[in-house]
Amino acid sequence: MLQGHTLDLSESGVAAMLKMEVPLGELVELEFELPYGKVHTHATARQRSAFRYGFQFVWDQASEAVKTTCRQLEREQALFGA
């Protein structure tokens, strides 16, 4: 198990800072918490820059919490500016 810090979130994936290496193309299991619920999903490591990784979600039941959170963040940005 690796622990990291999430940086960016979208409906298609998440970026995270990790202390250990994950091979690109590796399928990983992710767990994190959002305002609209816990997310337990799978993703593929697609990008790496130093310790920052980009993961693309492999969609399953976890997608609804991610979609709801992203939609709410979009509404907030539209109201308050980015």
All heavy atoms as an XYZ file, in Angstrom:
650
protein
N       0.844     -1.170      0.000
C       0.000      0.000      0.000
C       0.895      1.241      0.000
O       1.847      1.334      0.749
C      -0.891      0.022      1.241
C      -1.754      1.252      1.265
S      -2.714      1.516      2.776
C      -3.655      0.061      2.888
N       0.560      2.183     -0.862
C       1.259      3.460     -0.940
C       0.325      4.559     -0.471
O      -0.857      4.542     -0.775
C       1.665      3.764     -2.380
C       2.625      2.821     -3.059
C       2.813      3.233     -4.510
C       3.951      2.831     -2.345
N       0.860      5.522      0.229
C       0.077      6.688      0.604
C       0.605      7.877     -0.169
O       1.796      7.969     -0.458
C       0.166      6.938      2.097
C      -0.545      5.894      2.910
C      -0.579      6.258      4.379
O       0.224      7.031      4.852
N      -1.534      5.700      5.082
N      -0.299      8.766     -0.517
C       0.088      9.953     -1.256
C      -0.890     11.076     -0.993
O      -1.794     10.966     -0.163
N      -0.705     12.152     -1.729
C      -1.564     13.326     -1.614
C      -2.142     13.619     -2.984
O      -1.390     13.785     -3.955
C      -0.774     14.538     -1.113
C      -0.187     14.326      0.242
N      -0.929     14.442      1.390
C       1.050     13.979      0.624
C      -0.158     14.188      2.428
N       1.054     13.906      1.992
N      -3.462     13.692     -3.067
C      -4.100     14.018     -4.329
C      -3.917     15.495     -4.630
O      -3.872     16.329     -3.727
C      -5.595     13.661     -4.323
O      -6.232     14.342     -3.252
C      -5.803     12.168     -4.178
N      -3.799     15.804     -5.919
C      -3.571     17.179     -6.353
C      -4.724     17.701     -7.196
O      -5.253     18.763     -6.941
C      -2.276     17.270     -7.155
C      -1.019     16.819     -6.428
C       0.145     16.768     -7.386
C      -0.734     17.763     -5.277
N      -5.054     16.981     -8.222
C      -6.094     17.393     -9.168
C      -7.067     16.244     -9.332
O      -6.677     15.076     -9.283
C      -5.490     17.716    -10.539
C      -4.521     18.881    -10.496
O      -4.851     19.888     -9.853
O      -3.451     18.771    -11.104
N      -8.322     16.594     -9.591
C      -9.365     15.596     -9.782
C     -10.204     15.978    -10.981
O     -10.547     17.152    -11.146
C     -10.255     15.508     -8.531
C     -11.456     14.582     -8.617
C     -10.995     13.125     -8.618
C     -12.387     14.830     -7.446
N     -10.505     15.007    -11.814
C     -11.441     15.212    -12.909
C     -12.274     13.944    -13.021
O     -12.015     12.952    -12.336
C     -10.708     15.481    -14.224
O     -10.107     14.297    -14.706
N     -13.269     13.973    -13.893
C     -14.098     12.785    -14.073
C     -13.315     11.638    -14.703
O     -13.714     10.493    -14.581
C     -15.331     13.109    -14.903
C     -16.317     13.988    -14.154
C     -17.626     14.170    -14.877
O     -18.024     13.260    -15.631
O     -18.253     15.218    -14.691
N     -12.196     11.929    -15.331
C     -11.431     10.866    -15.987
C     -10.241     10.382    -15.175
O      -9.680      9.327    -15.470
C     -10.961     11.325    -17.369
O     -10.114     12.447    -17.236
N      -9.831     11.139    -14.134
C      -8.679     10.688    -13.374
C      -8.283     11.627    -12.259
O      -8.983     12.587    -11.948
N      -7.132     11.315    -11.678
C      -6.640     12.074    -10.537
C      -5.122     12.140    -10.613
O      -4.479     11.227    -11.131
C      -7.107     11.432     -9.204
C      -6.536     10.040     -9.017
C      -6.810     12.310     -8.014
N      -4.568     13.242    -10.137
C      -3.119     13.372    -10.015
C      -2.760     13.247     -8.542
O      -3.514     13.685     -7.678
C      -2.644     14.712    -10.558
N      -1.619     12.636     -8.280
C      -1.201     12.439     -6.895
C       0.311     12.499     -6.781
O       1.032     12.160     -7.719
C      -1.702     11.087     -6.387
N       0.753     12.947     -5.620
C       2.175     12.926     -5.284
C       2.435     11.665     -4.472
O       1.773     11.438     -3.455
C       2.553     14.157     -4.465
C       2.408     15.467     -5.207
S       3.540     15.657     -6.582
C       5.081     15.891     -5.714
N       3.383     10.861     -4.931
C       3.729      9.608     -4.251
C       5.210      9.592     -3.925
O       6.017     10.158     -4.661
C       3.406      8.410     -5.153
C       1.969      8.274     -5.640
C       1.856      7.087     -6.579
C       1.012      8.131     -4.467
N       5.562      8.913     -2.867
C       6.964      8.804     -2.466
C       7.659      7.626     -3.126
O       8.880      7.570     -3.140
C       7.069      8.679     -0.949
C       6.662      9.934     -0.216
C       6.820      9.768      1.268
C       6.404     11.042      1.989
N       6.569     10.923      3.432
N       6.895      6.679     -3.639
C       7.479      5.496     -4.264
C       7.072      5.443     -5.732
O       6.082      6.031     -6.140
C       7.018      4.231     -3.544
C       7.522      4.174     -2.101
S       7.037      2.665     -1.254
C       7.986      1.455     -2.142
N       7.835      4.704     -6.501
C       7.614      4.618     -7.937
C       6.486      3.644     -8.279
O       6.357      2.589     -7.673
C       8.898      4.160     -8.628
C       8.802      4.201    -10.128
C      10.128      3.919    -10.794
O      11.168      4.173    -10.176
O      10.097      3.443    -11.937
N       5.675      4.041     -9.260
C       4.640      3.189     -9.830
C       4.929      3.112    -11.321
O       4.997      4.152    -11.989
C       3.222      3.766     -9.595
C       2.183      2.917    -10.297
C       2.924      3.884     -8.115
N       5.118      1.924    -11.865
C       5.402      1.809    -13.299
C       4.230      2.328    -14.142
O       3.066      2.072    -13.816
C       5.598      0.310    -13.516
C       5.864     -0.252    -12.161
C       5.151      0.627    -11.198
N       4.542      3.052    -15.205
C       3.493      3.508    -16.112
C       2.804      2.290    -16.712
O       3.446      1.287    -17.020
C       4.079      4.402    -17.209
C       4.649      5.731    -16.729
C       5.152      6.550    -17.908
C       3.627      6.523    -15.942
N       1.497      2.393    -16.842
C       0.702      1.278    -17.343
C       0.196      0.354    -16.246
O      -0.659     -0.494    -16.494
N       0.708      0.528    -15.030
C       0.323     -0.319    -13.895
C      -1.119     -0.036    -13.481
O      -1.541      1.112    -13.357
C       1.260     -0.052    -12.723
C       0.998     -0.910    -11.519
C       1.702     -2.245    -11.598
O       2.494     -2.453    -12.537
O       1.464     -3.073    -10.729
N      -1.895     -1.092    -13.264
C      -3.246     -0.974    -12.734
C      -3.148     -0.917    -11.217
O      -2.508     -1.777    -10.596
C      -4.102     -2.161    -13.165
C      -5.556     -2.133    -12.705
C      -6.306     -0.974    -13.330
C      -6.230     -3.456    -13.059
N      -3.738      0.106    -10.613
C      -3.664      0.287     -9.160
C      -5.074      0.422     -8.582
O      -6.022      0.759     -9.283
C      -2.829      1.533     -8.782
C      -1.397      1.380     -9.235
C      -3.441      2.805     -9.339
N      -5.163      0.150     -7.312
C      -6.403      0.344     -6.575
C      -6.260      1.639     -5.783
O      -5.251      1.841     -5.106
C      -6.603     -0.833     -5.627
C      -7.907     -0.846     -4.903
C      -8.079     -2.119     -4.084
O      -7.282     -3.064     -4.248
O      -9.008     -2.143     -3.272
N      -7.247      2.510     -5.896
C      -7.195      3.809     -5.218
C      -8.326      3.922     -4.207
O      -9.442      3.480     -4.460
C      -7.341      4.947     -6.224
C      -6.296      5.057     -7.326
C      -6.670      6.174     -8.284
C      -4.928      5.292     -6.734
N      -8.013      4.535     -3.084
C      -9.019      4.869     -2.081
C      -8.769      6.296     -1.626
O      -7.646      6.642     -1.283
C      -8.914      3.940     -0.867
C      -9.342      2.535     -1.127
C      -9.327      1.691      0.140
O      -9.475      2.253      1.250
O      -9.146      0.480      0.013
N      -9.813      7.119     -1.667
C      -9.722      8.480     -1.154
C     -11.115      8.963     -0.816
O     -12.108      8.363     -1.211
C      -9.013      9.424     -2.138
C      -9.558      9.421     -3.539
C     -10.499     10.352     -3.931
C      -9.106      8.499     -4.469
C     -10.983     10.377     -5.230
C      -9.582      8.507     -5.767
C     -10.530      9.443     -6.143
N     -11.174     10.034     -0.055
C     -12.455     10.546      0.389
C     -12.737     11.900     -0.239
O     -11.854     12.752     -0.328
C     -12.485     10.669      1.911
C     -13.870     10.887      2.435
C     -14.007     10.524      3.902
O     -13.122      9.851      4.439
O     -15.016     10.946      4.491
N     -13.986     12.060     -0.671
C     -14.463     13.300     -1.267
C     -15.636     13.817     -0.445
O     -16.212     13.060      0.349
C     -14.913     13.048     -2.711
C     -13.822     12.606     -3.679
C     -14.425     12.193     -5.012
C     -12.817     13.717     -3.879
N     -16.035     15.060     -0.645
C     -17.187     15.580      0.107
C     -18.461     14.757     -0.098
O     -19.319     14.734      0.770
C     -17.373     16.998     -0.445
C     -16.029     17.382     -0.952
C     -15.411     16.100     -1.459
N     -18.578     14.061     -1.219
C     -19.794     13.303     -1.514
C     -19.610     11.803     -1.330
O     -20.378     11.018     -1.840
C     -20.292     13.629     -2.929
C     -20.657     15.080     -3.032
C     -19.772     16.004     -3.561
C     -21.869     15.538     -2.539
C     -20.087     17.349     -3.607
C     -22.197     16.884     -2.585
C     -21.299     17.778     -3.132
O     -21.617     19.108     -3.172
N     -18.584     11.423     -0.598
C     -18.422     10.014     -0.266
C     -17.020      9.498     -0.499
O     -16.193     10.144     -1.138
N     -16.772      8.314      0.048
C     -15.495      7.641     -0.155
C     -15.454      7.051     -1.556
O     -16.467      6.608     -2.093
C     -15.314      6.516      0.858
C     -14.927      6.996      2.216
C     -14.537      5.830      3.100
C     -13.958      6.371      4.393
N     -13.440      5.290      5.233
N     -14.265      7.053     -2.109
C     -14.065      6.488     -3.443
C     -13.116      5.304     -3.315
O     -12.062      5.405     -2.697
C     -13.474      7.536     -4.412
C     -13.168      6.909     -5.755
C     -14.419      8.709     -4.555
N     -13.532      4.203     -3.883
C     -12.699      2.999     -3.963
C     -12.801      2.556     -5.418
O     -13.850      2.110     -5.856
C     -13.240      1.919     -3.026
C     -12.390      0.709     -3.006
N     -11.908      0.177     -1.845
C     -11.904     -0.073     -3.992
C     -11.183     -0.886     -2.119
N     -11.180     -1.051     -3.416
N     -11.735      2.741     -6.159
C     -11.782      2.477     -7.587
C     -10.432      1.971     -8.078
O      -9.483      1.866     -7.318
C     -12.215      3.744     -8.363
O     -12.514      3.400     -9.708
C     -11.153      4.825     -8.309
N     -10.375      1.658     -9.333
C      -9.130      1.239     -9.973
C      -8.746      2.262    -11.030
O      -9.602      2.923    -11.615
C      -9.302     -0.136    -10.626
C      -9.507     -1.220     -9.613
N     -10.750     -1.535     -9.116
C      -8.628     -2.023     -8.984
C     -10.627     -2.498     -8.225
N      -9.353     -2.824     -8.131
N      -7.444      2.389    -11.244
C      -6.940      3.350    -12.223
C      -5.636      2.818    -12.803
O      -4.988      1.946    -12.225
C      -6.717      4.702    -11.569
N      -5.267      3.388    -13.925
C      -4.010      3.040    -14.589
C      -3.072      4.234    -14.511
O      -3.488      5.367    -14.765
C      -4.268      2.683    -16.064
O      -5.229      1.622    -16.116
C      -2.998      2.230    -16.753
N      -1.826      3.983    -14.139
C      -0.817      5.049    -14.103
C      -0.488      5.430    -15.542
O      -0.003      4.605    -16.315
C       0.435      4.576    -13.369
N      -0.772      6.675    -15.914
C      -0.598      7.121    -17.307
C       0.549      8.111    -17.492
O       1.137      8.176    -18.562
C      -1.878      7.767    -17.818
C      -3.030      6.825    -17.965
C      -2.780      5.891    -19.106
N      -3.932      5.025    -19.302
C      -3.862      3.837    -19.840
N      -2.702      3.351    -20.233
N      -4.947      3.121    -19.987
N       0.827      8.931    -16.476
C       1.858      9.964    -16.608
C       2.689     10.021    -15.339
O       2.206      9.706    -14.250
C       1.224     11.336    -16.824
C       0.404     11.448    -18.064
C      -0.288     12.801    -18.127
O      -0.374     13.536    -17.155
N      -0.801     13.124    -19.300
N       3.921     10.481    -15.514
C       4.782     10.680    -14.354
C       5.708     11.853    -14.618
O       6.288     11.977    -15.695
C       5.614      9.437    -14.089
C       6.555      9.634    -12.919
C       7.378      8.413    -12.663
N       8.268      8.686    -11.539
C       9.430      8.129    -11.380
N       9.860      7.241    -12.244
N      10.176      8.431    -10.338
N       5.858     12.707    -13.618
C       6.818     13.801    -13.641
C       7.390     13.886    -12.235
O       6.714     14.351    -11.313
C       6.142     15.109    -14.036
O       7.065     16.164    -14.005
N       8.602     13.391    -12.070
C       9.232     13.280    -10.739
C       8.350     12.409     -9.854
O       8.172     11.248    -10.143
C       9.520     14.648    -10.156
N       7.778     12.988     -8.798
C       6.938     12.217     -7.879
C       5.447     12.437     -8.107
O       4.621     11.961     -7.349
C       7.293     12.572     -6.428
C       8.684     12.168     -6.064
C       9.705     13.104     -6.004
C       8.986     10.849     -5.794
C      10.999     12.737     -5.668
C      10.273     10.452     -5.462
C      11.286     11.401     -5.407
N       5.108     13.189     -9.156
C       3.704     13.451     -9.488
C       3.244     12.454    -10.552
O       3.873     12.326    -11.604
C       3.537     14.878    -10.001
C       2.108     15.207    -10.356
C       2.013     16.584    -10.988
N       0.689     16.821    -11.482
C      -0.053     17.848    -11.138
N       0.404     18.742    -10.294
N      -1.257     17.997    -11.639
N       2.144     11.778    -10.257
C       1.596     10.773    -11.164
C       0.205     11.170    -11.621
O      -0.560     11.762    -10.861
C       1.487      9.412    -10.463
C       2.819      8.747    -10.261
C       3.607      9.050     -9.171
C       3.298      7.818    -11.179
C       4.839      8.442     -8.981
C       4.528      7.208    -11.000
C       5.288      7.526     -9.898
O       6.502      6.941     -9.722
N      -0.116     10.813    -12.845
C      -1.458     10.977    -13.366
C      -2.080      9.605    -13.530
O      -1.501      8.729    -14.171
N      -3.237      9.410    -12.910
C      -3.948      8.138    -12.973
C      -5.257      8.308    -13.729
O      -6.015      9.239    -13.460
C      -4.253      7.617    -11.572
C      -3.029      7.264    -10.782
C      -2.480      8.167     -9.893
C      -2.427      6.028    -10.940
C      -1.346      7.854     -9.153
C      -1.294      5.699    -10.221
C      -0.747      6.606     -9.326
N      -5.527      7.404    -14.660
C      -6.783      7.400    -15.405
C      -7.697      6.350    -14.786
O      -7.312      5.183    -14.641
C      -6.541      7.076    -16.873
C      -7.796      7.082    -17.707
C      -7.498      6.762    -19.159
O      -6.410      6.327    -19.511
N      -8.476      6.976    -20.009
N      -8.920      6.778    -14.408
C      -9.856      5.857    -13.771
C     -10.284      4.752    -14.719
O     -10.479      4.975    -15.908
C     -11.115      6.588    -13.297
C     -10.877      7.572    -12.187
C     -11.376      8.858    -12.277
C     -10.175      7.224    -11.049
C     -11.181      9.772    -11.254
C      -9.965      8.120    -10.022
C     -10.474      9.407    -10.127
N     -10.452      3.565    -14.145
C     -11.124      2.448    -14.799
C     -12.488      2.416    -14.127
O     -12.586      2.084    -12.948
C     -10.367      1.117    -14.571
C     -11.112     -0.032    -15.197
C      -8.946      1.220    -15.108
N     -13.514      2.844    -14.839
C     -14.801      3.133    -14.199
C     -15.490      1.918    -13.636
O     -15.523      0.863    -14.233
C     -15.722      3.866    -15.164
C     -15.245      5.261    -15.306
C     -14.661      5.809    -16.402
C     -15.234      6.267    -14.302
N     -14.295      7.104    -16.136
C     -14.634      7.407    -14.864
C     -15.668      6.319    -12.989
C     -14.475      8.585    -14.144
C     -15.501      7.490    -12.280
C     -14.919      8.604    -12.861
N     -16.057      2.115    -12.475
C     -16.896      1.141    -11.795
C     -17.886      1.904    -10.925
O     -18.193      3.056    -11.210
C     -16.064      0.145    -10.987
C     -15.149      0.818     -9.969
O     -15.367      2.000     -9.648
O     -14.226      0.161     -9.494
N     -18.347      1.341     -9.848
C     -19.349      1.972     -8.996
C     -18.876      3.252     -8.327
O     -19.676      4.044     -7.863
C     -19.856      0.981     -7.938
C     -18.874      0.633     -6.843
C     -17.843     -0.412     -7.223
O     -17.790     -0.877     -8.342
N     -16.998     -0.775     -6.271
N     -17.595      3.496     -8.269
C     -17.071      4.681     -7.587
C     -17.272      5.960     -8.383
O     -17.126      7.046     -7.857
C     -15.584      4.497     -7.301
N     -17.610      5.873     -9.624
C     -17.632      7.045    -10.485
C     -18.650      8.102    -10.059
O     -18.444      9.282    -10.310
C     -17.888      6.646    -11.935
O     -19.181      6.086    -12.072
N     -19.736      7.726     -9.421
C     -20.768      8.710     -9.086
C     -20.273      9.744     -8.079
O     -20.549     10.929     -8.219
C     -22.030      8.009     -8.577
C     -23.260      8.857     -8.730
C     -23.465      9.384    -10.153
O     -23.327      8.639    -11.124
O     -23.757     10.594    -10.275
N     -19.522      9.350     -7.070
C     -18.986     10.310     -6.099
C     -18.008     11.259     -6.775
O     -17.982     12.453     -6.484
C     -18.308      9.591     -4.936
N     -17.217     10.748     -7.696
C     -16.261     11.587     -8.427
C     -17.008     12.568     -9.318
O     -16.723     13.769     -9.322
C     -15.284     10.727     -9.251
C     -14.429     11.597    -10.155
C     -14.410      9.877     -8.340
N     -17.983     12.084    -10.065
C     -18.751     12.958    -10.960
C     -19.489     14.041    -10.173
O     -19.481     15.203    -10.567
C     -19.747     12.132    -11.776
C     -19.106     11.307    -12.848
C     -20.150     10.530    -13.617
C     -19.510      9.673    -14.678
N     -20.491      8.903    -15.443
N     -20.120     13.664     -9.072
C     -20.849     14.641     -8.261
C     -19.912     15.708     -7.725
O     -20.220     16.911     -7.762
C     -21.575     13.931     -7.098
O     -22.478     12.965     -7.651
C     -22.353     14.911     -6.243
N     -18.760     15.306     -7.225
C     -17.788     16.265     -6.696
C     -17.287     17.196     -7.791
O     -17.207     18.414     -7.598
C     -16.616     15.534     -6.032
O     -17.121     14.752     -4.941
C     -15.566     16.504     -5.524
N     -16.947     16.651     -8.955
C     -16.456     17.485    -10.062
C     -17.513     18.481    -10.512
O     -17.201     19.648    -10.764
C     -16.015     16.604    -11.230
S     -14.472     15.729    -10.918
N     -18.762     18.050    -10.600
C     -19.835     18.968    -11.002
C     -20.013     20.093     -9.986
O     -20.211     21.250    -10.353
C     -21.137     18.200    -11.190
C     -21.119     17.333    -12.414
C     -22.445     16.636    -12.622
N     -22.259     15.584    -13.602
C     -22.683     14.343    -13.479
N     -23.354     13.985    -12.405
N     -22.463     13.452    -14.418
N     -19.939     19.756     -8.704
C     -20.080     20.777     -7.665
C     -18.915     21.767     -7.721
O     -19.109     22.973     -7.592
C     -20.171     20.134     -6.283
C     -20.364     21.122     -5.165
C     -21.641     21.941     -5.303
O     -22.660     21.459     -5.807
N     -21.593     23.192     -4.881
N     -17.702     21.268     -7.916
C     -16.541     22.150     -8.020
C     -16.647     23.065     -9.234
O     -16.280     24.240     -9.160
C     -15.254     21.324     -8.083
C     -14.877     20.593     -6.796
C     -13.707     19.651     -7.035
C     -14.566     21.577     -5.684
N     -17.172     22.552    -10.347
C     -17.375     23.389    -11.545
C     -18.354     24.515    -11.248
O     -18.138     25.655    -11.645
C     -17.879     22.538    -12.707
C     -16.833     21.656    -13.320
C     -17.396     20.739    -14.401
O     -18.598     20.881    -14.769
O     -16.658     19.871    -14.873
N     -19.458     24.192    -10.552
C     -20.450     25.216    -10.201
C     -19.838     26.275     -9.294
O     -20.048     27.470     -9.493
C     -21.660     24.581     -9.541
C     -22.593     23.871    -10.503
C     -23.916     23.514     -9.842
N     -23.794     22.411     -8.910
C     -23.911     21.120     -9.232
N     -24.146     20.774    -10.475
N     -23.802     20.187     -8.319
N     -19.058     25.849     -8.322
C     -18.419     26.795     -7.405
C     -17.433     27.699     -8.138
O     -17.361     28.889     -7.873
C     -17.730     26.053     -6.272
C     -18.703     25.420     -5.302
C     -18.009     24.559     -4.246
O     -16.778     24.606     -4.135
O     -18.744     23.833     -3.528
N     -16.662     27.136     -9.066
C     -15.716     27.943     -9.826
C     -16.444     28.959    -10.688
O     -16.002     30.097    -10.842
C     -14.821     27.063    -10.687
C     -13.757     26.366     -9.886
C     -12.825     25.538    -10.755
O     -13.164     25.194    -11.894
N     -11.660     25.219    -10.249
N     -17.578     28.552    -11.263
C     -18.341     29.474    -12.100
C     -18.909     30.627    -11.258
O     -18.938     31.777    -11.718
C     -19.480     28.730    -12.796
N     -19.320     30.323    -10.038
C     -19.891     31.356     -9.160
C     -18.833     32.269     -8.551
O     -19.022     33.480     -8.459
C     -20.676     30.696     -8.025
C     -22.003     30.059     -8.404
C     -22.586     29.310     -7.203
C     -22.997     31.116     -8.883
N     -17.711     31.687     -8.122
C     -16.731     32.441     -7.357
C     -15.448     32.723     -8.115
O     -14.554     33.373     -7.595
C     -16.410     31.698     -6.053
C     -17.617     31.429     -5.223
C     -18.064     30.129     -5.031
C     -18.346     32.465     -4.651
C     -19.197     29.875     -4.269
C     -19.463     32.214     -3.881
C     -19.898     30.919     -3.695
N     -15.307     32.192     -9.309
C     -14.079     32.393    -10.076
C     -13.001     31.431     -9.643
O     -13.014     30.886     -8.562
N     -12.075     31.185    -10.540
C     -11.002     30.214    -10.216
C      -9.778     30.915     -9.718
O      -9.495     32.014     -9.970
C     -10.679     29.390    -11.450
